[in-house]
Amino acid sequence: MKTTFTKKNYYILLVGIAFIALGYLLMIGGGSEDPNIFNPAIFDFQRITLAPLSCLSGFVTIIVAIMWRPKQEEAEANS
């Protein structure tokens, strides 16, 4: 039985999931203990730029994992 995904596809997929999880973990925090006091930490580089870029790269990596096709199969298909 031949599967669509190879071992490399699953590896790339897990890396993408790890990037997404890292992005969500980077978004955690920055809140204030007292709701009447503003905490500017919610607008730092980590939460505004780094975390969304990490999530985006994770989603792109998952798309690559789904679309990835080994070169050996292409050579066999052309024969």
mmCIF file of the N, C-alpha and C atoms, coordinates in Angstrom:
data_MODEL
# 
_entry.id   MODEL 
# 
loop_
_atom_site.group_PDB 
_atom_site.id 
_atom_site.type_symbol 
_atom_site.label_atom_id 
_atom_site.label_alt_id 
_atom_site.label_comp_id 
_atom_site.label_asym_id 
_atom_site.label_entity_id 
_atom_site.label_seq_id 
_atom_site.pdbx_PDB_ins_code 
_atom_site.Cartn_x 
_atom_site.Cartn_y 
_atom_site.Cartn_z 
_atom_site.occupancy 
_atom_site.B_iso_or_equiv 
_atom_site.pdbx_formal_charge 
_atom_site.auth_seq_id 
_atom_site.auth_comp_id 
_atom_site.auth_asym_id 
_atom_site.auth_atom_id 
_atom_site.pdbx_PDB_model_num 
ATOM 1   N N  . MET A 1 1  ? 0.845  -1.181 0.000   1.00 0.00 ? 1  MET A N  1 
ATOM 2   C CA . MET A 1 1  ? 0.000  0.000  0.000   1.00 0.00 ? 1  MET A CA 1 
ATOM 3   C C  . MET A 1 1  ? 0.887  1.240  0.000   1.00 0.00 ? 1  MET A C  1 
ATOM 4   N N  . LYS A 1 2  ? 0.640  2.117  -0.961  1.00 0.00 ? 2  LYS A N  1 
ATOM 5   C CA . LYS A 1 2  ? 1.448  3.320  -1.101  1.00 0.00 ? 2  LYS A CA 1 
ATOM 6   C C  . LYS A 1 2  ? 0.660  4.516  -0.560  1.00 0.00 ? 2  LYS A C  1 
ATOM 7   N N  . THR A 1 3  ? 1.297  5.287  0.307   1.00 0.00 ? 3  THR A N  1 
ATOM 8   C CA . THR A 1 3  ? 0.641  6.459  0.876   1.00 0.00 ? 3  THR A CA 1 
ATOM 9   C C  . THR A 1 3  ? 1.044  7.715  0.113   1.00 0.00 ? 3  THR A C  1 
ATOM 10  N N  . THR A 1 4  ? 0.241  8.732  0.242   1.00 0.00 ? 4  THR A N  1 
ATOM 11  C CA . THR A 1 4  ? 0.531  9.994  -0.429  1.00 0.00 ? 4  THR A CA 1 
ATOM 12  C C  . THR A 1 4  ? 1.687  10.727 0.245   1.00 0.00 ? 4  THR A C  1 
ATOM 13  N N  . PHE A 1 5  ? 1.713  10.701 1.564   1.00 0.00 ? 5  PHE A N  1 
ATOM 14  C CA . PHE A 1 5  ? 2.760  11.379 2.318   1.00 0.00 ? 5  PHE A CA 1 
ATOM 15  C C  . PHE A 1 5  ? 3.922  10.437 2.571   1.00 0.00 ? 5  PHE A C  1 
ATOM 16  N N  . THR A 1 6  ? 5.115  10.973 2.450   1.00 0.00 ? 6  THR A N  1 
ATOM 17  C CA . THR A 1 6  ? 6.318  10.223 2.801   1.00 0.00 ? 6  THR A CA 1 
ATOM 18  C C  . THR A 1 6  ? 6.761  10.647 4.201   1.00 0.00 ? 6  THR A C  1 
ATOM 19  N N  . LYS A 1 7  ? 7.823  10.039 4.653   1.00 0.00 ? 7  LYS A N  1 
ATOM 20  C CA . LYS A 1 7  ? 8.356  10.379 5.972   1.00 0.00 ? 7  LYS A CA 1 
ATOM 21  C C  . LYS A 1 7  ? 8.787  11.844 6.022   1.00 0.00 ? 7  LYS A C  1 
ATOM 22  N N  . LYS A 1 8  ? 9.329  12.335 4.916   1.00 0.00 ? 8  LYS A N  1 
ATOM 23  C CA . LYS A 1 8  ? 9.778  13.726 4.850   1.00 0.00 ? 8  LYS A CA 1 
ATOM 24  C C  . LYS A 1 8  ? 8.587  14.694 4.935   1.00 0.00 ? 8  LYS A C  1 
ATOM 25  N N  . ASN A 1 9  ? 7.459  14.328 4.312   1.00 0.00 ? 9  ASN A N  1 
ATOM 26  C CA . ASN A 1 9  ? 6.258  15.158 4.402   1.00 0.00 ? 9  ASN A CA 1 
ATOM 27  C C  . ASN A 1 9  ? 5.812  15.309 5.850   1.00 0.00 ? 9  ASN A C  1 
ATOM 28  N N  . TYR A 1 10 ? 5.806  14.211 6.576   1.00 0.00 ? 10 TYR A N  1 
ATOM 29  C CA . TYR A 1 10 ? 5.389  14.268 7.980   1.00 0.00 ? 10 TYR A CA 1 
ATOM 30  C C  . TYR A 1 10 ? 6.367  15.085 8.822   1.00 0.00 ? 10 TYR A C  1 
ATOM 31  N N  . TYR A 1 11 ? 7.657  14.980 8.522   1.00 0.00 ? 11 TYR A N  1 
ATOM 32  C CA . TYR A 1 11 ? 8.658  15.765 9.241   1.00 0.00 ? 11 TYR A CA 1 
ATOM 33  C C  . TYR A 1 11 ? 8.424  17.262 9.007   1.00 0.00 ? 11 TYR A C  1 
ATOM 34  N N  . ILE A 1 12 ? 8.202  17.648 7.754   1.00 0.00 ? 12 ILE A N  1 
ATOM 35  C CA . ILE A 1 12 ? 7.951  19.059 7.425   1.00 0.00 ? 12 ILE A CA 1 
ATOM 36  C C  . ILE A 1 12 ? 6.653  19.531 8.081   1.00 0.00 ? 12 ILE A C  1 
ATOM 37  N N  . LEU A 1 13 ? 5.644  18.667 8.102   1.00 0.00 ? 13 LEU A N  1 
ATOM 38  C CA . LEU A 1 13 ? 4.368  18.996 8.738   1.00 0.00 ? 13 LEU A CA 1 
ATOM 39  C C  . LEU A 1 13 ? 4.541  19.251 10.237  1.00 0.00 ? 13 LEU A C  1 
ATOM 40  N N  . LEU A 1 14 ? 5.321  18.413 10.907  1.00 0.00 ? 14 LEU A N  1 
ATOM 41  C CA . LEU A 1 14 ? 5.565  18.608 12.341  1.00 0.00 ? 14 LEU A CA 1 
ATOM 42  C C  . LEU A 1 14 ? 6.348  19.886 12.617  1.00 0.00 ? 14 LEU A C  1 
ATOM 43  N N  . VAL A 1 15 ? 7.271  20.227 11.734  1.00 0.00 ? 15 VAL A N  1 
ATOM 44  C CA . VAL A 1 15 ? 8.016  21.483 11.888  1.00 0.00 ? 15 VAL A CA 1 
ATOM 45  C C  . VAL A 1 15 ? 7.058  22.670 11.764  1.00 0.00 ? 15 VAL A C  1 
ATOM 46  N N  . GLY A 1 16 ? 6.128  22.599 10.815  1.00 0.00 ? 16 GLY A N  1 
ATOM 47  C CA . GLY A 1 16 ? 5.133  23.663 10.663  1.00 0.00 ? 16 GLY A CA 1 
ATOM 48  C C  . GLY A 1 16 ? 4.253  23.803 11.888  1.00 0.00 ? 16 GLY A C  1 
ATOM 49  N N  . ILE A 1 17 ? 3.816  22.678 12.438  1.00 0.00 ? 17 ILE A N  1 
ATOM 50  C CA . ILE A 1 17 ? 2.992  22.717 13.656  1.00 0.00 ? 17 ILE A CA 1 
ATOM 51  C C  . ILE A 1 17 ? 3.787  23.310 14.815  1.00 0.00 ? 17 ILE A C  1 
ATOM 52  N N  . ALA A 1 18 ? 5.079  22.991 14.887  1.00 0.00 ? 18 ALA A N  1 
ATOM 53  C CA . ALA A 1 18 ? 5.927  23.546 15.948  1.00 0.00 ? 18 ALA A CA 1 
ATOM 54  C C  . ALA A 1 18 ? 6.060  25.070 15.807  1.00 0.00 ? 18 ALA A C  1 
ATOM 55  N N  . PHE A 1 19 ? 6.193  25.562 14.555  1.00 0.00 ? 19 PHE A N  1 
ATOM 56  C CA . PHE A 1 19 ? 6.261  27.010 14.334  1.00 0.00 ? 19 PHE A CA 1 
ATOM 57  C C  . PHE A 1 19 ? 4.970  27.697 14.780  1.00 0.00 ? 19 PHE A C  1 
ATOM 58  N N  . ILE A 1 20 ? 3.834  27.093 14.482  1.00 0.00 ? 20 ILE A N  1 
ATOM 59  C CA . ILE A 1 20 ? 2.555  27.682 14.887  1.00 0.00 ? 20 ILE A CA 1 
ATOM 60  C C  . ILE A 1 20 ? 2.430  27.695 16.406  1.00 0.00 ? 20 ILE A C  1 
ATOM 61  N N  . ALA A 1 21 ? 2.792  26.584 17.042  1.00 0.00 ? 21 ALA A N  1 
ATOM 62  C CA . ALA A 1 21 ? 2.733  26.521 18.505  1.00 0.00 ? 21 ALA A CA 1 
ATOM 63  C C  . ALA A 1 21 ? 3.665  27.556 19.129  1.00 0.00 ? 21 ALA A C  1 
ATOM 64  N N  . LEU A 1 22 ? 4.852  27.717 18.562  1.00 0.00 ? 22 LEU A N  1 
ATOM 65  C CA . LEU A 1 22 ? 5.793  28.722 19.057  1.00 0.00 ? 22 LEU A CA 1 
ATOM 66  C C  . LEU A 1 22 ? 5.207  30.118 18.924  1.00 0.00 ? 22 LEU A C  1 
ATOM 67  N N  . GLY A 1 23 ? 4.564  30.395 17.807  1.00 0.00 ? 23 GLY A N  1 
ATOM 68  C CA . GLY A 1 23 ? 3.947  31.705 17.607  1.00 0.00 ? 23 GLY A CA 1 
ATOM 69  C C  . GLY A 1 23 ? 2.877  32.006 18.646  1.00 0.00 ? 23 GLY A C  1 
ATOM 70  N N  . TYR A 1 24 ? 2.032  31.002 18.925  1.00 0.00 ? 24 TYR A N  1 
ATOM 71  C CA . TYR A 1 24 ? 0.996  31.218 19.937  1.00 0.00 ? 24 TYR A CA 1 
ATOM 72  C C  . TYR A 1 24 ? 1.602  31.370 21.330  1.00 0.00 ? 24 TYR A C  1 
ATOM 73  N N  . LEU A 1 25 ? 2.665  30.639 21.604  1.00 0.00 ? 25 LEU A N  1 
ATOM 74  C CA . LEU A 1 25 ? 3.324  30.791 22.907  1.00 0.00 ? 25 LEU A CA 1 
ATOM 75  C C  . LEU A 1 25 ? 3.959  32.173 23.052  1.00 0.00 ? 25 LEU A C  1 
ATOM 76  N N  . LEU A 1 26 ? 4.478  32.710 21.953  1.00 0.00 ? 26 LEU A N  1 
ATOM 77  C CA . LEU A 1 26 ? 5.076  34.050 22.001  1.00 0.00 ? 26 LEU A CA 1 
ATOM 78  C C  . LEU A 1 26 ? 4.023  35.141 22.213  1.00 0.00 ? 26 LEU A C  1 
ATOM 79  N N  . MET A 1 27 ? 2.779  34.859 21.846  1.00 0.00 ? 27 MET A N  1 
ATOM 80  C CA . MET A 1 27 ? 1.705  35.848 22.037  1.00 0.00 ? 27 MET A CA 1 
ATOM 81  C C  . MET A 1 27 ? 1.199  35.902 23.471  1.00 0.00 ? 27 MET A C  1 
ATOM 82  N N  . ILE A 1 28 ? 1.532  34.911 24.275  1.00 0.00 ? 28 ILE A N  1 
ATOM 83  C CA . ILE A 1 28 ? 1.030  34.849 25.651  1.00 0.00 ? 28 ILE A CA 1 
ATOM 84  C C  . ILE A 1 28 ? 1.632  35.970 26.491  1.00 0.00 ? 28 ILE A C  1 
ATOM 85  N N  . GLY A 1 29 ? 0.849  36.505 27.384  1.00 0.00 ? 29 GLY A N  1 
ATOM 86  C CA . GLY A 1 29 ? 1.344  37.465 28.366  1.00 0.00 ? 29 GLY A CA 1 
ATOM 87  C C  . GLY A 1 29 ? 1.145  38.901 27.953  1.00 0.00 ? 29 GLY A C  1 
ATOM 88  N N  . GLY A 1 30 ? 1.740  39.778 28.726  1.00 0.00 ? 30 GLY A N  1 
ATOM 89  C CA . GLY A 1 30 ? 1.661  41.201 28.446  1.00 0.00 ? 30 GLY A CA 1 
ATOM 90  C C  . GLY A 1 30 ? 0.474  41.876 29.095  1.00 0.00 ? 30 GLY A C  1 
ATOM 91  N N  . GLY A 1 31 ? -0.344 41.090 29.767  1.00 0.00 ? 31 GLY A N  1 
ATOM 92  C CA . GLY A 1 31 ? -1.508 41.669 30.432  1.00 0.00 ? 31 GLY A CA 1 
ATOM 93  C C  . GLY A 1 31 ? -1.117 42.327 31.741  1.00 0.00 ? 31 GLY A C  1 
ATOM 94  N N  . SER A 1 32 ? -2.059 43.016 32.304  1.00 0.00 ? 32 SER A N  1 
ATOM 95  C CA . SER A 1 32 ? -1.821 43.704 33.570  1.00 0.00 ? 32 SER A CA 1 
ATOM 96  C C  . SER A 1 32 ? -2.547 42.965 34.694  1.00 0.00 ? 32 SER A C  1 
ATOM 97  N N  . GLU A 1 33 ? -1.956 42.982 35.866  1.00 0.00 ? 33 GLU A N  1 
ATOM 98  C CA . GLU A 1 33 ? -2.597 42.363 37.029  1.00 0.00 ? 33 GLU A CA 1 
ATOM 99  C C  . GLU A 1 33 ? -3.863 43.122 37.418  1.00 0.00 ? 33 GLU A C  1 
ATOM 100 N N  . ASP A 1 34 ? -3.808 44.442 37.304  1.00 0.00 ? 34 ASP A N  1 
ATOM 101 C CA . ASP A 1 34 ? -4.945 45.302 37.641  1.00 0.00 ? 34 ASP A CA 1 
ATOM 102 C C  . ASP A 1 34 ? -5.557 45.821 36.331  1.00 0.00 ? 34 ASP A C  1 
ATOM 103 N N  . PRO A 1 35 ? -6.829 45.564 36.068  1.00 0.00 ? 35 PRO A N  1 
ATOM 104 C CA . PRO A 1 35 ? -7.428 46.006 34.802  1.00 0.00 ? 35 PRO A CA 1 
ATOM 105 C C  . PRO A 1 35 ? -7.506 47.530 34.646  1.00 0.00 ? 35 PRO A C  1 
ATOM 106 N N  . ASN A 1 36 ? -7.273 48.277 35.715  1.00 0.00 ? 36 ASN A N  1 
ATOM 107 C CA . ASN A 1 36 ? -7.313 49.733 35.634  1.00 0.00 ? 36 ASN A CA 1 
ATOM 108 C C  . ASN A 1 36 ? -5.965 50.337 35.269  1.00 0.00 ? 36 ASN A C  1 
ATOM 109 N N  . ILE A 1 37 ? -4.928 49.514 35.202  1.00 0.00 ? 37 ILE A N  1 
ATOM 110 C CA . ILE A 1 37 ? -3.583 50.000 34.883  1.00 0.00 ? 37 ILE A CA 1 
ATOM 111 C C  . ILE A 1 37 ? -3.176 49.456 33.519  1.00 0.00 ? 37 ILE A C  1 
ATOM 112 N N  . PHE A 1 38 ? -2.736 50.347 32.629  1.00 0.00 ? 38 PHE A N  1 
ATOM 113 C CA . PHE A 1 38 ? -2.310 49.959 31.286  1.00 0.00 ? 38 PHE A CA 1 
ATOM 114 C C  . PHE A 1 38 ? -0.884 49.423 31.319  1.00 0.00 ? 38 PHE A C  1 
ATOM 115 N N  . ASN A 1 39 ? -0.675 48.307 30.654  1.00 0.00 ? 39 ASN A N  1 
ATOM 116 C CA . ASN A 1 39 ? 0.660  47.718 30.553  1.00 0.00 ? 39 ASN A CA 1 
ATOM 117 C C  . ASN A 1 39 ? 1.099  47.772 29.088  1.00 0.00 ? 39 ASN A C  1 
ATOM 118 N N  . PRO A 1 40 ? 2.115  48.595 28.758  1.00 0.00 ? 40 PRO A N  1 
ATOM 119 C CA . PRO A 1 40 ? 2.541  48.725 27.358  1.00 0.00 ? 40 PRO A CA 1 
ATOM 120 C C  . PRO A 1 40 ? 3.267  47.488 26.813  1.00 0.00 ? 40 PRO A C  1 
ATOM 121 N N  . ALA A 1 41 ? 3.453  46.462 27.636  1.00 0.00 ? 41 ALA A N  1 
ATOM 122 C CA . ALA A 1 41 ? 4.152  45.259 27.181  1.00 0.00 ? 41 ALA A CA 1 
ATOM 123 C C  . ALA A 1 41 ? 3.355  44.490 26.128  1.00 0.00 ? 41 ALA A C  1 
ATOM 124 N N  . ILE A 1 42 ? 2.063  44.791 25.983  1.00 0.00 ? 42 ILE A N  1 
ATOM 125 C CA . ILE A 1 42 ? 1.278  44.087 24.964  1.00 0.00 ? 42 ILE A CA 1 
ATOM 126 C C  . ILE A 1 42 ? 1.640  44.547 23.556  1.00 0.00 ? 42 ILE A C  1 
ATOM 127 N N  . PHE A 1 43 ? 2.335  45.659 23.442  1.00 0.00 ? 43 PHE A N  1 
ATOM 128 C CA . PHE A 1 43 ? 2.713  46.193 22.135  1.00 0.00 ? 43 PHE A CA 1 
ATOM 129 C C  . PHE A 1 43 ? 4.199  46.024 21.837  1.00 0.00 ? 43 PHE A C  1 
ATOM 130 N N  . ASP A 1 44 ? 4.871  45.076 22.458  1.00 0.00 ? 44 ASP A N  1 
ATOM 131 C CA . ASP A 1 44 ? 6.298  44.917 22.190  1.00 0.00 ? 44 ASP A CA 1 
ATOM 132 C C  . ASP A 1 44 ? 6.514  44.099 20.911  1.00 0.00 ? 44 ASP A C  1 
ATOM 133 N N  . PHE A 1 45 ? 7.757  44.049 20.466  1.00 0.00 ? 45 PHE A N  1 
ATOM 134 C CA . PHE A 1 45 ? 8.148  43.384 19.215  1.00 0.00 ? 45 PHE A CA 1 
ATOM 135 C C  . PHE A 1 45 ? 7.746  41.917 19.200  1.00 0.00 ? 45 PHE A C  1 
ATOM 136 N N  . GLN A 1 46 ? 7.876  41.258 20.318  1.00 0.00 ? 46 GLN A N  1 
ATOM 137 C CA . GLN A 1 46 ? 7.588  39.818 20.408  1.00 0.00 ? 46 GLN A CA 1 
ATOM 138 C C  . GLN A 1 46 ? 6.135  39.511 20.063  1.00 0.00 ? 46 GLN A C  1 
ATOM 139 N N  . ARG A 1 47 ? 5.205  40.291 20.586  1.00 0.00 ? 47 ARG A N  1 
ATOM 140 C CA . ARG A 1 47 ? 3.778  39.997 20.397  1.00 0.00 ? 47 ARG A CA 1 
ATOM 141 C C  . ARG A 1 47 ? 3.204  40.595 19.124  1.00 0.00 ? 47 ARG A C  1 
ATOM 142 N N  . ILE A 1 48 ? 3.759  41.689 18.646  1.00 0.00 ? 48 ILE A N  1 
ATOM 143 C CA . ILE A 1 48 ? 3.205  42.366 17.472  1.00 0.00 ? 48 ILE A CA 1 
ATOM 144 C C  . ILE A 1 48 ? 3.840  41.878 16.170  1.00 0.00 ? 48 ILE A C  1 
ATOM 145 N N  . THR A 1 49 ? 5.111  41.514 16.188  1.00 0.00 ? 49 THR A N  1 
ATOM 146 C CA . THR A 1 49 ? 5.806  41.157 14.954  1.00 0.00 ? 49 THR A CA 1 
ATOM 147 C C  . THR A 1 49 ? 6.276  39.708 14.938  1.00 0.00 ? 49 THR A C  1 
ATOM 148 N N  . LEU A 1 50 ? 7.015  39.301 15.937  1.00 0.00 ? 50 LEU A N  1 
ATOM 149 C CA . LEU A 1 50 ? 7.650  37.982 15.932  1.00 0.00 ? 50 LEU A CA 1 
ATOM 150 C C  . LEU A 1 50 ? 6.639  36.840 15.981  1.00 0.00 ? 50 LEU A C  1 
ATOM 151 N N  . ALA A 1 51 ? 5.658  36.925 16.855  1.00 0.00 ? 51 ALA A N  1 
ATOM 152 C CA . ALA A 1 51 ? 4.678  35.842 17.000  1.00 0.00 ? 51 ALA A CA 1 
ATOM 153 C C  . ALA A 1 51 ? 3.832  35.651 15.736  1.00 0.00 ? 51 ALA A C  1 
ATOM 154 N N  . PRO A 1 52 ? 3.277  36.712 15.135  1.00 0.00 ? 52 PRO A N  1 
ATOM 155 C CA . PRO A 1 52 ? 2.519  36.491 13.891  1.00 0.00 ? 52 PRO A CA 1 
ATOM 156 C C  . PRO A 1 52 ? 3.380  35.974 12.743  1.00 0.00 ? 52 PRO A C  1 
ATOM 157 N N  . LEU A 1 53 ? 4.632  36.420 12.657  1.00 0.00 ? 53 LEU A N  1 
ATOM 158 C CA . LEU A 1 53 ? 5.513  35.905 11.603  1.00 0.00 ? 53 LEU A CA 1 
ATOM 159 C C  . LEU A 1 53 ? 5.821  34.424 11.820  1.00 0.00 ? 53 LEU A C  1 
ATOM 160 N N  . SER A 1 54 ? 5.954  34.027 13.068  1.00 0.00 ? 54 SER A N  1 
ATOM 161 C CA . SER A 1 54 ? 6.177  32.621 13.371  1.00 0.00 ? 54 SER A CA 1 
ATOM 162 C C  . SER A 1 54 ? 4.966  31.782 12.978  1.00 0.00 ? 54 SER A C  1 
ATOM 163 N N  . CYS A 1 55 ? 3.777  32.252 13.294  1.00 0.00 ? 55 CYS A N  1 
ATOM 164 C CA . CYS A 1 55 ? 2.552  31.531 12.900  1.00 0.00 ? 55 CYS A CA 1 
ATOM 165 C C  . CYS A 1 55 ? 2.423  31.472 11.386  1.00 0.00 ? 55 CYS A C  1 
ATOM 166 N N  . LEU A 1 56 ? 2.670  32.574 10.713  1.00 0.00 ? 56 LEU A N  1 
ATOM 167 C CA . LEU A 1 56 ? 2.578  32.608 9.256   1.00 0.00 ? 56 LEU A CA 1 
ATOM 168 C C  . LEU A 1 56 ? 3.565  31.650 8.612   1.00 0.00 ? 56 LEU A C  1 
ATOM 169 N N  . SER A 1 57 ? 4.796  31.634 9.113   1.00 0.00 ? 57 SER A N  1 
ATOM 170 C CA . SER A 1 57 ? 5.785  30.710 8.556   1.00 0.00 ? 57 SER A CA 1 
ATOM 171 C C  . SER A 1 57 ? 5.387  29.263 8.825   1.00 0.00 ? 57 SER A C  1 
ATOM 172 N N  . GLY A 1 58 ? 4.715  29.008 9.943   1.00 0.00 ? 58 GLY A N  1 
ATOM 173 C CA . GLY A 1 58 ? 4.219  27.669 10.224  1.00 0.00 ? 58 GLY A CA 1 
ATOM 174 C C  . GLY A 1 58 ? 3.149  27.239 9.236   1.00 0.00 ? 58 GLY A C  1 
ATOM 175 N N  . PHE A 1 59 ? 2.220  28.140 8.918   1.00 0.00 ? 59 PHE A N  1 
ATOM 176 C CA . PHE A 1 59 ? 1.177  27.808 7.954   1.00 0.00 ? 59 PHE A CA 1 
ATOM 177 C C  . PHE A 1 59 ? 1.753  27.588 6.550   1.00 0.00 ? 59 PHE A C  1 
ATOM 178 N N  . VAL A 1 60 ? 2.732  28.408 6.173   1.00 0.00 ? 60 VAL A N  1 
ATOM 179 C CA . VAL A 1 60 ? 3.390  28.222 4.878   1.00 0.00 ? 60 VAL A CA 1 
ATOM 180 C C  . VAL A 1 60 ? 4.133  26.890 4.851   1.00 0.00 ? 60 VAL A C  1 
ATOM 181 N N  . THR A 1 61 ? 4.790  26.544 5.950   1.00 0.00 ? 61 THR A N  1 
ATOM 182 C CA . THR A 1 61 ? 5.510  25.276 6.031   1.00 0.00 ? 61 THR A CA 1 
ATOM 183 C C  . THR A 1 61 ? 4.551  24.093 5.905   1.00 0.00 ? 61 THR A C  1 
ATOM 184 N N  . ILE A 1 62 ? 3.378  24.196 6.494   1.00 0.00 ? 62 ILE A N  1 
ATOM 185 C CA . ILE A 1 62 ? 2.390  23.121 6.372   1.00 0.00 ? 62 ILE A CA 1 
ATOM 186 C C  . ILE A 1 62 ? 1.912  22.993 4.929   1.00 0.00 ? 62 ILE A C  1 
ATOM 187 N N  . ILE A 1 63 ? 1.718  24.099 4.247   1.00 0.00 ? 63 ILE A N  1 
ATOM 188 C CA . ILE A 1 63 ? 1.334  24.041 2.833   1.00 0.00 ? 63 ILE A CA 1 
ATOM 189 C C  . ILE A 1 63 ? 2.427  23.364 2.014   1.00 0.00 ? 63 ILE A C  1 
ATOM 190 N N  . VAL A 1 64 ? 3.679  23.695 2.306   1.00 0.00 ? 64 VAL A N  1 
ATOM 191 C CA . VAL A 1 64 ? 4.797  23.052 1.617   1.00 0.00 ? 64 VAL A CA 1 
ATOM 192 C C  . VAL A 1 64 ? 4.803  21.558 1.906   1.00 0.00 ? 64 VAL A C  1 
ATOM 193 N N  . ALA A 1 65 ? 4.522  21.175 3.137   1.00 0.00 ? 65 ALA A N  1 
ATOM 194 C CA . ALA A 1 65 ? 4.505  19.753 3.504   1.00 0.00 ? 65 ALA A CA 1 
ATOM 195 C C  . ALA A 1 65 ? 3.417  19.005 2.742   1.00 0.00 ? 65 ALA A C  1 
ATOM 196 N N  . ILE A 1 66 ? 2.287  19.646 2.536   1.00 0.00 ? 66 ILE A N  1 
ATOM 197 C CA . ILE A 1 66 ? 1.203  19.003 1.808   1.00 0.00 ? 66 ILE A CA 1 
ATOM 198 C C  . ILE A 1 66 ? 1.539  18.886 0.324   1.00 0.00 ? 66 ILE A C  1 
ATOM 199 N N  . MET A 1 67 ? 2.157  19.911 -0.230  1.00 0.00 ? 67 MET A N  1 
ATOM 200 C CA . MET A 1 67 ? 2.441  19.931 -1.664  1.00 0.00 ? 67 MET A CA 1 
ATOM 201 C C  . MET A 1 67 ? 3.740  19.212 -2.051  1.00 0.00 ? 67 MET A C  1 
ATOM 202 N N  . TRP A 1 68 ? 4.580  18.899 -1.085  1.00 0.00 ? 68 TRP A N  1 
ATOM 203 C CA . TRP A 1 68 ? 5.891  18.313 -1.357  1.00 0.00 ? 68 TRP A CA 1 
ATOM 204 C C  . TRP A 1 68 ? 5.755  16.953 -2.039  1.00 0.00 ? 68 TRP A C  1 
ATOM 205 N N  . ARG A 1 69 ? 6.514  16.782 -3.110  1.00 0.00 ? 69 ARG A N  1 
ATOM 206 C CA . ARG A 1 69 ? 6.546  15.514 -3.824  1.00 0.00 ? 69 ARG A CA 1 
ATOM 207 C C  . ARG A 1 69 ? 8.000  15.160 -4.081  1.00 0.00 ? 69 ARG A C  1 
ATOM 208 N N  . PRO A 1 70 ? 8.436  14.002 -3.652  1.00 0.00 ? 70 PRO A N  1 
ATOM 209 C CA . PRO A 1 70 ? 9.836  13.620 -3.865  1.00 0.00 ? 70 PRO A CA 1 
ATOM 210 C C  . PRO A 1 70 ? 10.195 13.547 -5.343  1.00 0.00 ? 70 PRO A C  1 
ATOM 211 N N  . LYS A 1 71 ? 11.427 13.858 -5.675  1.00 0.00 ? 71 LYS A N  1 
ATOM 212 C CA . LYS A 1 71 ? 11.888 13.881 -7.051  1.00 0.00 ? 71 LYS A CA 1 
ATOM 213 C C  . LYS A 1 71 ? 11.914 12.478 -7.663  1.00 0.00 ? 71 LYS A C  1 
ATOM 214 N N  . GLN A 1 72 ? 12.093 11.438 -6.879  1.00 0.00 ? 72 GLN A N  1 
ATOM 215 C CA . GLN A 1 72 ? 12.144 10.080 -7.394  1.00 0.00 ? 72 GLN A CA 1 
ATOM 216 C C  . GLN A 1 72 ? 10.815 9.680  -8.029  1.00 0.00 ? 72 GLN A C  1 
ATOM 217 N N  . GLU A 1 73 ? 9.720  10.078 -7.439  1.00 0.00 ? 73 GLU A N  1 
ATOM 218 C CA . GLU A 1 73 ? 8.406  9.744  -8.004  1.00 0.00 ? 73 GLU A CA 1 
ATOM 219 C C  . GLU A 1 73 ? 8.177  10.451 -9.336  1.00 0.00 ? 73 GLU A C  1 
ATOM 220 N N  . GLU A 1 74 ? 8.699  11.675 -9.485  1.00 0.00 ? 74 GLU A N  1 
ATOM 221 C CA . GLU A 1 74 ? 8.557  12.393 -10.735 1.00 0.00 ? 74 GLU A CA 1 
ATOM 222 C C  . GLU A 1 74 ? 9.312  11.687 -11.847 1.00 0.00 ? 74 GLU A C  1 
ATOM 223 N N  . ALA A 1 75 ? 10.500 11.179 -11.527 1.00 0.00 ? 75 ALA A N  1 
ATOM 224 C CA . ALA A 1 75 ? 11.294 10.473 -12.533 1.00 0.00 ? 75 ALA A CA 1 
ATOM 225 C C  . ALA A 1 75 ? 10.604 9.174  -12.949 1.00 0.00 ? 75 ALA A C  1 
ATOM 226 N N  . GLU A 1 76 ? 10.001 8.489  -11.983 1.00 0.00 ? 76 GLU A N  1 
ATOM 227 C CA . GLU A 1 76 ? 9.298  7.231  -12.276 1.00 0.00 ? 76 GLU A CA 1 
ATOM 228 C C  . GLU A 1 76 ? 8.035  7.501  -13.092 1.00 0.00 ? 76 GLU A C  1 
ATOM 229 N N  . ALA A 1 77 ? 7.373  8.618  -12.840 1.00 0.00 ? 77 ALA A N  1 
ATOM 230 C CA . ALA A 1 77 ? 6.148  8.937  -13.543 1.00 0.00 ? 77 ALA A CA 1 
ATOM 231 C C  . ALA A 1 77 ? 6.417  9.277  -15.010 1.00 0.00 ? 77 ALA A C  1 
ATOM 232 N N  . ASN A 1 78 ? 7.570  9.871  -15.296 1.00 0.00 ? 78 ASN A N  1 
ATOM 233 C CA . ASN A 1 78 ? 7.929  10.239 -16.657 1.00 0.00 ? 78 ASN A CA 1 
ATOM 234 C C  . ASN A 1 78 ? 8.388  9.046  -17.472 1.00 0.00 ? 78 ASN A C  1 
ATOM 235 N N  . SER A 1 79 ? 8.764  7.953  -16.843 1.00 0.00 ? 79 SER A N  1 
ATOM 236 C CA . SER A 1 79 ? 9.268  6.774  -17.559 1.00 0.00 ? 79 SER A CA 1 
ATOM 237 C C  . SER A 1 79 ? 8.162  6.030  -18.248 1.00 0.00 ? 79 SER A C  1 
# 
